Amino acid sequence: MKLYAHLFSSYCQKVLTALYENAIPFELRMLTPGDQQAAAEHAALWPLKRMPVLVDGGRTVVETSIIIEHLDLHHPGPVRLIPADARAALVVRMLDRFFDNYVMTPMQKIVLDGIRAREHRDPFGVAEARALLDTAYRWLDGAIAGRAWAAGDAFTLADCAAAPALFYADWAHAIGPTYGNVHAYRRRLLTRPSFARAVDEARPYRPLFPLGAPDRD
Ligand SMILES: N[C@@H](CCC(=O)N[C@@H](CS)C(=O)NCC(=O)O)C(=O)O
């Protein structure tokens, strides 16, 4: 399998975490800005040019949640990221959508606004993103009370989504000090070997963080 990705990208880390959970072998096709060959391959596979993209045999698989579903189906390992029970799987998929739509998306809005030329910035959109993150943190703090992982005792797809989302969201818009469950969960994610590896591999790229990476994590 080949994964077209960049190690510093939050959505790429979501899939890398899933791959590392089950030690699934793959070749990383790193999408570095200077590598035009890799960029051309990526664009030919997926004209929308979003990363990561997984190529498994003759199949091109896009969208991180679907890539992780694909891995769980075709390359199952000891850690089942989608619960076998359909009802439990629904909760996991719902939380995966929560992290992508209400943590990752507003986090990216804030971060990407920092890359734009000053005249193209969108302060209203950024203020909306910050408000959405505050609401998401508040909801999450209640939802995960008493849980080890997002959906309960088992590490799942939802945690693969949560890990990079909360990692970067806290950098972009700090998680309020009153949300103790979210802080503890973020710390727990950082100690999970699969995600800790993804974070470590991305360390050299921290100077790329447009808002300035904090000196922690
Ligand atoms: N919904 C997509 C989102 C992927 C995505 O937005 N990836 C970012 C990197 S974190 C990207 O490719 N950005 C490049 C761009 O927006 O042109 C997924 O889950 O795979």
The ligand as a Tripos MOL2 file, in Angstrom:
@<TRIPOS>MOLECULE
LIG
   20    19     1     0     0
SMALL
NO_CHARGES

@<TRIPOS>ATOM
      1 N1        -12.4340   15.3170    4.4450 N.3       1 LIG1
      2 C1        -11.0600   15.0750    4.0760 C.3       1 LIG1
      3 C2        -10.2110   16.2630    4.4980 C.3       1 LIG1
      4 C3         -8.7660   16.1410    4.0740 C.3       1 LIG1
      5 C4         -8.0290   17.4690    4.1690 C.2       1 LIG1
      6 O1         -8.6360   18.5490    4.2510 O.2       1 LIG1
      7 N2         -6.7000   17.3810    4.1690 N.am      1 LIG1
      8 C5         -5.8940   18.5820    4.1910 C.3       1 LIG1
      9 C6         -4.6070   18.3340    4.9500 C.3       1 LIG1
     10 S1         -4.8540   18.2260    6.6860 S.3       1 LIG1
     11 C7         -5.5090   18.9530    2.7800 C.2       1 LIG1
     12 O2         -5.3540   18.1110    1.9220 O.2       1 LIG1
     13 N3         -5.3300   20.2370    2.5220 N.am      1 LIG1
     14 C8         -4.8450   20.7000    1.2490 C.3       1 LIG1
     15 C9         -5.7930   21.6480    0.6010 C.2       1 LIG1
     16 O3         -6.7760   22.0570    1.2460 O.co2     1 LIG1
     17 O4         -5.5460   21.9910   -0.5470 O.co2     1 LIG1
     18 C10       -10.5970   13.7670    4.6970 C.2       1 LIG1
     19 O5        -11.1330   13.3460    5.7260 O.co2     1 LIG1
     20 O6         -9.7140   13.1170    4.1020 O.co2     1 LIG1
@<TRIPOS>BOND
     1     1     2 1
     2     2     3 1
     3     2    18 1
     4     3     4 1
     5     4     5 1
     6     5     6 2
     7     5     7 1
     8     7     8 1
     9     8     9 1
    10     8    11 1
    11     9    10 1
    12    11    12 2
    13    11    13 1
    14    13    14 1
    15    14    15 1
    16    15    16 2
    17    15    17 1
    18    18    19 2
    19    18    20 1
@<TRIPOS>SUBSTRUCTURE
     1 LIG1         1 GROUP 0 **** ****
